[in-house]
Amino acid sequence: MTAVQEKAVNSTAAQEVRRLRATFATGRTRSVQWRLDQLKAIETMLTDGEPAIAAALASDLGRPANDTFLGDIAPPLAEAKFARKHLRQWMKPQRVGVPLSQFPGRAWYDYEPLGVVLVIGPWNYPVYLTIGPLVAAIAAGNCAVLKPSEHAPATAAVLADLVTRYLDTDAITVLEGGAEVTQDILAQGLDHAFFTGGPEVGKAVMAAAAPHLTPVTLELGGKCPVFVAADADLDVAARRIAWTKLLNSGQTCIAPDYLLVDASVREAFLPKLADAFRDLSPNRDGGRQLPIVSSRHAQRLADLLDNHGGEVLLGGGAEPDQRKVDLTVVVDPNLDAKVMQEEIFGPILPVVTVESVDAALAHITSGPKPLAAYIFSGSKALQRRFRKTVSAGAVVANHVAMHVLVPELPFGGVGNSGMGAYHGKWGFETFSHRKAHLNRAVRPDPRLLYPPYNAITQRILRFVF
């Protein structure tokens, strides 16, 4: 054994995975009662832990406590309650019919847990997007390794403490650290890896999982477009776009990345959008100096504002050293500018004027498939056309990002915005193996089914099979 191999075998990740596999082998996580108890414990953990989580997120992201409740506490709390309510139904075996060739027989499928799974959380909603997948993993009866983001270290430490105090630590563990820890965990050949983050890191996760044939779910991102049509309610559109863009300083994978506004309503809409940002801004000055996760990320955002070629309607300033960037609205930037080519993931909002619905749809469909796409329009026909034309993880009409709060809907991307889905039963299925079962009777067992075959038995077999 080489030194590298010996290190991998004896690492903390290896030891923890072995420990979890031993727990899974006992069968304890398969019982419905264990799953229900752990889901209830998650609810208690989130409720009791809210003050500590809020303080950690204020430190890591500069986020107000109420936004922490809305963005990181309430959604996984709702997911856990929903899973607890529906778990028994999800676990029921499902009977299916059998063809003539399998009579007399019974067929069904059920869901079995995968084993030991990995959840790699992001920094932007480090509780929701770590605990949300954990809810699904527990509902499916798995043991789990949680790897919170090192870019939100205070929150990672709080998660580690809360999981230790509230959940079954023989079945669920938290490993803190950077990319090398993630690679070490993936090297153990887990039964599933669930990653939320950017496409580039997603590719690295997929590559590390490939040697072990570890299946992956990738929740990524992309440039989520918003089309404001000529018949949109402009006041509602401005308010809802501004609200969801301001959440977490725009550091949200399903936040509006850019707007396409019909030329006929452009002049009426822009003042309403500016007023909405000023009215809803947490510091009441139009979104000046919004907190950003790191100086590096703030510098990246500042660089997006270089040579954009558009008109700055709001903001425009940045202080990367202070981890601050203004809420900035850029009207009609050059389409080949960085701000229109890269996912923004921050408080910058380009607004592009389009002359027609055709032009808007052509622009959206010319780029990578986004995680979500939004349309503001009163026309049902236009909404239907938008849904049929635009390939995205989700399409929402007359709001932004709210689909994430519907547990009955699958949440996930397509193409460059991700693969796989979760939430509600979709998460339960993601972390389960759908196992097929066939039970055949011993009798009858007609001789004609077996070779050698004559002309008559061949005709019979062709009919039966």
C-alpha positions in Angstrom: 0.0 0.0 0.0 1.4 3.4 -1.0 1.6 6.3 1.4 -1.2 8.1 -0.4 -3.4 5.0 -0.2 -2.7 4.5 3.5 -3.6 8.1 4.2 -6.9 7.7 2.3 -7.7 4.5 4.3 -6.9 6.1 7.7 -8.2 9.6 7.1 -11.0 11.0 9.2 -13.4 10.7 6.3 -12.5 7.0 5.8 -13.0 6.3 9.5 -16.4 8.2 9.6 -17.7 6.5 6.5 -16.7 3.0 7.9 -18.6 3.9 11.1 -21.7 5.0 9.2 -21.6 1.9 7.0 -21.5 -0.3 10.1 -24.6 1.5 11.4 -26.4 1.1 8.0 -25.6 -2.6 8.1 -27.5 -3.0 11.3 -30.7 -1.9 9.5 -31.7 0.6 12.1 -32.1 3.5 9.6 -34.5 1.5 7.5 -37.3 1.5 10.0 -40.1 4.0 9.5 -39.9 5.0 13.2 -36.2 5.9 13.0 -36.9 8.1 10.0 -39.9 9.8 11.6 -37.9 10.4 14.8 -35.0 11.9 12.9 -37.3 14.2 10.8 -38.9 15.4 14.0 -35.5 16.0 15.5 -34.6 18.1 12.6 -37.7 20.3 13.2 -36.7 20.7 16.8 -33.0 21.4 15.9 -34.0 24.2 13.5 -36.4 25.7 15.9 -34.1 25.6 19.0 -31.1 26.5 16.9 -32.5 29.5 15.2 -30.7 32.1 17.4 -27.3 30.4 16.9 -27.9 30.0 13.2 -29.0 33.6 12.8 -25.8 34.8 14.6 -23.6 32.6 12.4 -25.2 33.8 9.2 -24.9 37.4 10.4 -21.2 36.7 10.8 -20.7 34.8 7.5 -23.0 36.7 5.2 -24.1 39.9 7.0 -27.7 38.6 6.8 -30.5 40.1 8.9 -32.2 37.6 11.3 -35.6 37.8 9.6 -34.0 37.0 6.3 -32.3 34.0 7.9 -35.7 32.7 9.0 -37.2 33.2 5.6 -34.2 31.8 3.6 -32.6 29.2 5.9 -35.0 28.1 8.6 -38.5 28.1 7.3 -37.9 26.1 4.0 -36.1 23.0 5.5 -38.6 23.1 8.5 -41.4 22.9 6.0 -39.6 20.1 4.1 -39.2 18.0 7.3 -42.8 18.5 8.3 -44.0 17.5 4.8 -41.8 14.4 4.7 -43.0 13.3 8.1 -46.6 13.7 7.0 -46.2 11.7 3.8 -43.4 9.2 4.6 -45.6 6.2 5.2 -47.3 6.6 1.9 -44.0 7.1 0.0 -42.7 3.9 1.5 -45.6 1.7 0.4 -44.9 -1.0 -2.2 -46.5 -0.2 -5.6 -48.2 -3.1 -7.4 -47.9 -3.2 -11.2 -49.4 -5.5 -13.8 -47.7 -8.4 -15.5 -47.8 -9.5 -19.2 -49.3 -12.8 -20.3 -45.8 -14.4 -20.3 -45.6 -13.9 -16.5 -48.9 -15.4 -15.5 -49.5 -16.5 -12.8 -47.3 -14.0 -11.1 -47.3 -10.8 -9.1 -45.0 -7.7 -9.7 -44.3 -4.7 -7.6 -41.6 -2.2 -6.8 -40.6 -0.5 -3.6 -37.9 1.9 -2.4 -34.8 0.9 -0.5 -32.2 3.2 0.9 -29.0 3.6 -1.0 -26.7 3.4 2.1 -24.2 6.1 3.0 -24.7 9.3 1.1 -22.9 12.7 0.9 -24.5 16.1 1.0 -22.1 18.9 0.0 -23.7 22.2 1.0 -23.1 25.7 -0.4 -22.3 29.0 1.3 -25.2 31.1 0.1 -28.0 29.3 2.0 -25.8 27.0 4.1 -28.5 25.7 6.4 -31.4 25.3 4.0 -29.3 23.8 1.2 -27.5 21.3 3.5 -30.4 20.3 5.7 -33.0 20.2 2.9 -31.2 17.4 1.1 -30.6 15.7 4.5 -34.3 15.6 5.0 -34.6 13.6 1.8 -31.7 11.3 2.7 -33.2 10.5 6.1 -36.7 10.0 4.7 -35.2 7.5 2.3 -33.5 5.7 5.3 -29.9 6.5 4.6 -26.9 7.3 6.7 -25.4 10.7 5.7 -22.1 12.7 5.7 -22.7 16.4 5.7 -19.9 18.6 4.3 -20.9 22.3 4.9 -19.2 25.0 2.9 -15.9 26.3 4.3 -16.9 29.8 2.9 -19.5 30.1 5.7 -17.3 28.8 8.6 -19.4 30.1 11.5 -22.5 28.4 10.1 -20.6 25.2 9.4 -19.5 25.1 13.1 -23.0 25.7 14.3 -24.4 22.9 12.0 -21.8 20.5 13.3 -22.7 21.3 16.9 -26.5 21.1 16.3 -26.3 17.8 14.4 -24.2 16.3 17.2 -26.7 17.4 19.8 -30.0 16.7 18.1 -29.6 13.9 15.5 -28.4 10.3 15.6 -24.6 10.6 15.3 -24.2 6.9 14.6 -25.9 7.6 11.3 -25.3 11.3 10.5 -22.0 13.1 10.7 -20.6 16.5 9.8 -17.1 16.9 8.3 -15.8 20.5 8.1 -13.0 21.7 5.8 -12.2 22.7 2.3 -12.1 21.0 -1.1 -9.5 18.4 0.0 -12.1 17.1 2.6 -14.7 16.8 -0.1 -12.3 14.9 -2.3 -11.4 12.6 0.6 -15.0 11.8 1.3 -15.7 11.1 -2.4 -12.7 8.8 -2.5 -14.5 6.5 -0.1 -16.9 5.5 -2.9 -20.2 6.5 -1.3 -23.6 5.4 -2.5 -24.7 8.9 -3.7 -23.3 12.4 -3.7 -25.5 15.5 -3.6 -23.9 18.8 -4.5 -25.3 22.3 -4.6 -23.0 25.0 -6.1 -21.5 26.3 -9.3 -21.0 24.3 -12.6 -17.2 24.4 -12.4 -17.1 22.8 -8.9 -19.9 20.5 -10.0 -17.7 19.1 -12.7 -15.0 18.5 -10.2 -17.4 16.6 -7.9 -18.7 14.5 -10.8 -15.1 13.7 -11.9 -14.2 12.6 -8.3 -17.3 10.5 -8.1 -16.8 8.8 -11.5 -13.9 6.4 -10.5 -16.3 4.8 -8.0 -19.4 5.0 -10.1 -21.0 7.1 -7.4 -24.2 8.6 -8.7 -24.5 12.3 -8.3 -27.2 15.0 -8.1 -25.9 18.4 -9.1 -27.9 21.5 -8.2 -26.1 24.2 -10.1 -27.2 27.6 -11.4 -27.1 29.7 -14.5 -28.3 33.0 -15.7 -32.0 33.0 -14.8 -33.9 35.3 -17.1 -37.0 37.4 -16.4 -39.2 38.5 -19.4 -41.4 41.5 -18.6 -44.0 41.4 -21.4 -46.0 44.4 -22.8 -49.1 43.4 -20.9 -47.4 42.7 -17.5 -48.6 44.4 -14.3 -45.5 46.6 -14.0 -46.0 47.5 -10.4 -46.2 43.9 -9.3 -43.4 42.8 -11.5 -41.1 45.6 -10.2 -41.8 44.8 -6.6 -41.4 41.0 -6.9 -38.3 41.2 -9.0 -36.7 43.7 -6.6 -37.6 41.7 -3.5 -36.2 38.4 -4.8 -33.1 40.1 -6.2 -32.3 41.8 -2.8 -32.6 38.5 -0.8 -29.2 37.5 0.4 -27.7 40.4 -1.7 -28.6 38.5 -4.9 -26.5 35.5 -3.9 -29.2 33.1 -4.8 -29.1 30.5 -7.5 -32.7 31.2 -8.6 -32.5 35.0 -8.3 -33.3 37.0 -11.4 -29.9 37.3 -13.3 -31.1 39.6 -16.0 -34.3 41.2 -17.3 -35.7 41.3 -20.8 -38.2 44.2 -21.0 -40.5 44.8 -23.9 -39.6 48.1 -25.6 -43.2 49.3 -25.4 -43.2 49.4 -21.5 -39.5 50.1 -20.9 -39.8 53.8 -20.1 -42.7 53.1 -17.7 -41.1 50.1 -16.0 -37.6 51.4 -15.2 -38.7 54.1 -12.7 -41.0 51.5 -11.0 -38.1 49.1 -10.7 -35.8 51.8 -9.3 -38.5 52.8 -6.8 -39.1 49.2 -5.7 -35.4 48.7 -5.0 -35.3 51.9 -3.0 -38.4 51.0 -1.1 -37.4 47.4 -0.3 -33.7 47.9 0.3 -32.7 46.8 3.8 -30.7 50.0 4.3 -33.4 52.2 2.7 -31.0 53.9 0.3 -31.5 51.9 -2.8 -29.2 49.0 -1.8 -25.9 50.7 -1.2 -23.1 48.7 0.3 -24.8 45.3 0.4 -22.8 42.5 2.2 -21.0 39.9 0.0 -19.6 36.6 1.3 -16.0 37.4 0.6 -13.6 40.0 -0.8 -12.8 37.7 -3.7 -16.4 37.3 -4.6 -17.0 41.1 -4.2 -14.0 41.7 -6.5 -15.5 39.4 -9.1 -18.7 41.3 -9.0 -16.9 44.6 -9.3 -15.1 43.2 -12.4 -18.4 42.5 -14.0 -19.2 46.2 -14.0 -16.1 47.0 -16.1 -16.8 48.0 -19.7 -20.4 46.8 -19.7 -21.4 49.5 -22.2 -24.8 50.2 -20.6 -26.4 53.0 -18.6 -26.2 52.7 -14.7 -29.7 53.4 -13.4 -28.9 52.6 -9.7 -25.7 52.0 -7.7 -22.5 51.1 -9.5 -20.1 51.2 -6.6 -18.1 48.4 -4.9 -15.7 48.1 -2.1 -14.3 44.6 -2.4 -11.9 45.0 0.6 -14.9 45.7 2.8 -17.0 42.8 1.2 -19.5 45.4 -0.1 -21.2 45.9 -3.5 -24.0 48.3 -4.3 -27.3 47.1 -5.7 -26.6 48.1 -9.3 -29.1 48.2 -12.2 -27.4 48.4 -15.7 -29.7 49.3 -18.6 -28.9 47.8 -22.0 -25.3 46.6 -21.5 -23.5 45.1 -24.4 -24.7 41.6 -24.9 -21.1 40.3 -25.1 -20.1 42.1 -21.9 -19.1 39.9 -18.9 -22.1 40.9 -17.0 -24.3 39.3 -19.7 -22.1 36.3 -20.2 -21.3 35.1 -16.7 -23.7 34.1 -13.9 -23.8 37.2 -11.7 -24.7 35.7 -8.3 -24.8 39.1 -6.6 -26.7 42.4 -6.4 -26.2 43.4 -10.1 -29.2 43.4 -12.5 -28.8 44.0 -16.2 -32.0 45.2 -18.0 -32.1 44.5 -21.7 -34.7 46.1 -24.0 -36.3 43.7 -26.5 -38.5 44.6 -29.5 -40.7 41.6 -29.4 -41.6 38.3 -27.7 -39.7 36.5 -30.5 -36.6 38.5 -29.6 -36.9 37.7 -25.9 -37.3 34.0 -26.6 -34.5 33.9 -29.1 -32.1 35.5 -26.6 -33.1 33.0 -23.8 -32.9 29.9 -25.9 -29.5 30.9 -27.4 -27.7 30.4 -24.1 -27.2 27.5 -21.7 -30.4 26.2 -20.0 -31.0 28.1 -16.8 -32.1 26.8 -13.4 -35.3 28.8 -13.6 -37.0 31.2 -16.1 -39.6 33.8 -15.3 -42.3 35.6 -17.2 -44.5 38.5 -16.2 -47.6 38.6 -18.4 -51.4 38.6 -18.1 -51.7 36.5 -21.3 -52.3 32.8 -20.7 -51.4 32.1 -24.3 -48.0 33.9 -24.0 -47.3 32.1 -20.7 -48.0 28.7 -22.5 -45.7 29.7 -25.4 -43.0 30.7 -22.9 -43.3 27.4 -21.1 -43.1 25.3 -24.3 -40.2 27.3 -25.8 -37.9 27.8 -22.8 -36.0 24.8 -21.5 -35.2 25.4 -17.8 -35.3 23.7 -14.5 -38.6 25.5 -13.7 -40.8 28.2 -15.3 -42.7 30.6 -13.1 -45.3 33.1 -14.3 -45.8 36.4 -12.5 -43.4 35.8 -9.7 -39.8 34.9 -9.1 -38.2 31.9 -7.2 -41.4 30.9 -5.4 -41.5 27.4 -6.9 -38.7 26.4 -4.4 -41.3 26.6 -1.6 -43.7 24.1 -3.2 -42.6 20.6 -1.9 -44.9 18.8 -4.4 -42.8 20.2 -7.2 -39.4 18.7 -8.2 -36.5 21.2 -7.8 -33.5 20.8 -10.1 -31.8 22.0 -13.2 -31.3 20.8 -16.7 -28.2 20.8 -18.8 -25.6 23.2 -17.5 -27.9 24.1 -14.5 -27.8 20.7 -13.0 -29.0 17.1 -13.1 -31.5 15.3 -10.8 -34.1 16.8 -8.5 -35.3 16.8 -4.9 -37.9 18.3 -2.5 -40.8 16.3 -1.2 -41.2 12.8 -2.7 -38.7 13.8 -5.5 -36.0 13.9 -2.8 -37.1 10.7 -1.3 -36.8 9.0 -4.7 -33.4 10.6 -5.4 -31.9 9.0 -2.3 -33.6 5.6 -2.8 -33.2 2.7 -5.1 -36.4 1.8 -6.9 -36.3 -2.0 -6.6 -38.3 -4.3 -8.9 -39.9 -7.5 -7.6 -41.5 -10.4 -9.4 -43.0 -13.4 -7.7 -43.9 -16.4 -9.9 -45.9 -19.4 -8.9 -44.2 -22.8 -9.1 -47.2 -24.3 -10.9 -48.2 -24.5 -13.6 -44.9 -25.1 -15.4 -45.8 -26.3 -18.9 -43.2 -28.3 -20.7 -43.8 -26.4 -24.0 -42.0 -23.4 -22.5 -38.6 -25.2 -22.7 -36.5 -26.4 -25.6 -36.4 -28.1 -28.0 -39.2 -26.3 -29.8 -41.2 -27.6 -32.7 -43.2 -25.5 -35.2 -46.3 -25.5 -33.0 -44.5 -24.5 -29.7 -42.6 -21.8 -31.6 -45.9 -20.3 -32.7 -47.3 -20.5 -29.1 -44.2 -18.8 -27.7 -44.4 -16.0 -30.2 -48.0 -15.4 -29.1 -47.3 -15.6 -25.4 -44.1 -13.5 -25.4 
